[in-house]
């Protein structure tokens, strides 16, 4: 299971995200439960 230990904080939101895989690999963005909590 991914750990959502990183956060991006804006004036409106605190967005938790997981960073996984090789740095030189393609970028994949998966959003689930938006705008609910990552674990909710």
C-alpha positions as a Markdown table, in Angstrom:
| # | Residue | x | y | z |
|---|---|---|---|---|
| 1 | Unk | 0.0 | 0.0 | 0.0 |
| 2 | Unk | 1.2 | 3.5 | -0.7 |
| 3 | Unk | 2.1 | 5.9 | 2.1 |
| 4 | Unk | 0.7 | 9.4 | 1.6 |
| 5 | Unk | 3.5 | 11.0 | 3.6 |
| 6 | Unk | 4.1 | 14.0 | 1.3 |
| 7 | Unk | 1.9 | 17.1 | 1.2 |
| 8 | Unk | 1.4 | 20.2 | -0.9 |
| 9 | Unk | -0.3 | 23.0 | 1.1 |
| 10 | Unk | -2.3 | 25.7 | -0.6 |
| 11 | Unk | -4.4 | 28.4 | 1.0 |
| 12 | Unk | -7.4 | 26.2 | 0.4 |
| 13 | Unk | -6.2 | 22.6 | 0.5 |
| 14 | Unk | -3.7 | 20.3 | 2.1 |
| 15 | Unk | -3.1 | 17.7 | -0.6 |
| 16 | Unk | -1.5 | 14.4 | 0.4 |
| 17 | Unk | 0.3 | 12.4 | -2.2 |
| 18 | Unk | 2.5 | 9.3 | -2.7 |
| 19 | Unk | 5.7 | 9.5 | -4.8 |
| 20 | Unk | 6.7 | 6.1 | -6.2 |
| 21 | Unk | 8.7 | 4.6 | -9.1 |
| 22 | Unk | 11.9 | 5.6 | -11.0 |
| 23 | Unk | 12.6 | 9.4 | -11.2 |
| 24 | Unk | 13.4 | 9.0 | -14.9 |
| 25 | Unk | 10.2 | 7.1 | -15.7 |
| 26 | Unk | 7.0 | 8.5 | -17.2 |
| 27 | Unk | 4.7 | 10.6 | -14.9 |
| 28 | Unk | 1.4 | 9.0 | -13.9 |
| 29 | Unk | -1.2 | 11.0 | -11.9 |
| 30 | Unk | -4.0 | 9.0 | -10.3 |
| 31 | Unk | -6.7 | 10.9 | -8.5 |
| 32 | Unk | -9.1 | 9.0 | -6.3 |
| 33 | Unk | -11.9 | 10.4 | -4.0 |
| 34 | Unk | -11.3 | 14.0 | -5.1 |
| 35 | Unk | -11.8 | 16.2 | -3.2 |
| 36 | Unk | -12.1 | 13.8 | -0.2 |
| 37 | Unk | -9.3 | 12.6 | 1.9 |
| 38 | Unk | -6.8 | 10.2 | 0.3 |
| 39 | Unk | -7.7 | 7.5 | 2.8 |
| 40 | Unk | -11.4 | 8.2 | 2.9 |
